[in-house]
Amino acid sequence: MRRLLSGPAALLLTMAVAATVLGASAHQVGSTSVVQSGNSLTISASIAGLGNVPNATFSLEGSVDVSSRCYTRSGNKPQAANKQESISVSSTDTFPVRNGRTNVSFTIQPISTLQCPGGQHVVIESFTYDLTITGEGVSIPVQG
């Protein structure tokens, strides 16, 4: 004899299966870190609620506006004008997940394409960014 589940029991079973399958509720933990070092920019974020998966894929999209200039080894700036650039960013990577959490980190390099003559080096004088980290159901704006 075959027995079917009643309405409430079937609903509970369906909800339990859906919670297991869709148990992930990805969200950012803490704040996003943006660190400029030399001619590179690193954007990092911690994302939790990814469920029981081995890895997760995220993308970083947007732009970085940068003002750079050549400096001499002694720290002087020649009379040349600053270089203003807008760098388009589009990067995707896969990160390992442990206990439903991962740390994503993207490095943009170089953020300035300025070429300096011998004996001089590029210095980033200022930059702004309008970026978004997306993936696994999250969208994290990164602006500054």
VENGIPE-V981779 format. One record per pair of residues at least 24 apart in sequence whose ideal C-beta (glycine too) atoms are under 10 Angstrom apart, sorted by the first residue. I is the first residue (numbers start at 1). J is the second residue. Records with the same first field share a line. If there is no record, write none. Layout:
BEGIN
I = J + J
END
This chain:
BEGIN
20 = 51 + 52
21 = 51
22 = 51 + 137
23 = 49 + 50 + 51 + 52 + 100
24 = 48 + 49 + 50 + 51 + 52 + 53 + 56 + 97 + 100 + 136 + 137
25 = 49 + 50 + 51 + 100 + 137 + 138
26 = 50 + 51 + 56 + 58 + 100 + 101 + 102 + 135 + 136 + 137 + 138
27 = 137 + 138 + 140
28 = 104 + 133 + 138 + 139 + 140
29 = 101 + 103
31 = 140 + 142
32 = 104 + 131 + 133 + 140 + 141 + 142 + 143 + 144
33 = 103 + 105 + 142
34 = 64 + 127 + 129 + 131 + 142 + 143 + 144
35 = 105 + 107
36 = 64 + 66 + 108 + 111 + 124 + 126 + 127 + 129
37 = 107 + 109 + 124
38 = 109 + 110 + 111 + 112 + 121 + 122 + 123 + 124
39 = 66 + 68 + 108 + 109 + 110 + 111 + 112 + 113 + 114 + 121 + 122 + 123 + 124
40 = 107 + 108 + 109 + 110 + 111 + 112 + 124
41 = 66 + 87 + 89 + 106 + 107 + 108 + 109 + 110 + 111 + 124 + 127 + 129 + 131
42 = 105 + 106 + 107 + 108 + 109
43 = 89 + 91 + 104 + 105 + 106 + 107 + 108 + 129 + 131 + 133 + 140 + 142
44 = 103 + 104 + 105 + 106 + 107 + 133 + 142
45 = 102 + 103 + 104 + 105 + 106 + 133 + 138 + 140 + 142
46 = 101 + 102 + 103 + 104 + 105
47 = 95 + 97 + 100 + 101 + 102 + 103 + 104 + 133 + 135 + 136 + 137 + 138 + 140
48 = 97 + 99 + 100 + 101 + 102 + 138
49 = 100 + 101 + 136 + 137 + 138
50 = 95 + 97 + 98 + 99 + 100 + 101 + 102 + 135 + 136 + 137 + 138
51 = 97 + 100 + 136
52 = 97 + 99 + 100
53 = 96 + 97 + 100 + 102 + 136
54 = 94 + 96 + 97 + 98
55 = 93 + 94 + 95 + 96 + 97 + 98 + 102
56 = 93 + 94 + 95 + 96 + 97 + 100 + 101 + 102 + 104 + 135 + 136 + 137 + 138
57 = 92 + 93 + 94 + 95 + 104 + 134 + 135 + 136
58 = 91 + 92 + 93 + 94 + 95 + 102 + 104 + 105 + 106 + 133 + 134 + 135 + 136 + 138 + 140
59 = 89 + 90 + 91 + 92 + 93 + 104 + 106 + 132 + 133 + 134 + 135
60 = 89 + 90 + 91 + 92 + 93 + 104 + 105 + 106 + 107 + 108 + 131 + 132 + 133 + 134 + 135 + 140 + 142
61 = 88 + 89 + 90 + 91 + 92 + 130 + 131 + 132 + 133 + 134
62 = 87 + 88 + 89 + 90 + 108 + 129 + 130 + 131 + 132 + 133 + 141 + 142 + 143
63 = 87 + 88 + 89 + 90 + 128 + 129 + 130 + 131
64 = 88 + 89 + 108 + 111 + 112 + 127 + 128 + 129 + 130 + 131
65 = 111 + 126 + 127 + 128 + 129 + 130
66 = 108 + 110 + 111 + 112 + 113 + 114 + 122 + 124 + 125 + 126 + 127 + 128 + 129
67 = 112 + 114 + 123 + 124 + 125 + 126 + 127 + 128
68 = 110 + 111 + 112 + 113 + 114 + 116 + 122 + 123 + 124 + 125 + 126 + 127
69 = 112 + 114 + 116 + 120 + 122 + 123 + 124 + 125
70 = 114 + 115 + 116 + 117 + 119 + 120 + 121 + 122 + 123
71 = 116 + 120 + 121 + 122 + 123 + 125
72 = 116 + 117 + 119 + 120 + 121
73 = 119 + 120 + 121
74 = 119
75 = 123
76 = 120
77 = 120 + 123 + 125
78 = 116 + 117 + 120
80 = 114 + 116 + 117 + 120
82 = 112 + 114 + 123 + 125 + 126
83 = 112 + 113 + 114 + 115 + 116 + 122 + 125
84 = 112 + 126
85 = 110 + 111 + 112 + 113 + 114 + 127
86 = 128 + 130
87 = 111 + 112 + 113 + 127 + 129
89 = 129 + 130 + 131 + 132
91 = 131 + 133
92 = 134 + 135
93 = 135
94 = 135
95 = 135 + 136
97 = 136
102 = 135 + 136
104 = 133 + 135 + 136 + 138 + 140
106 = 131 + 133 + 142
END
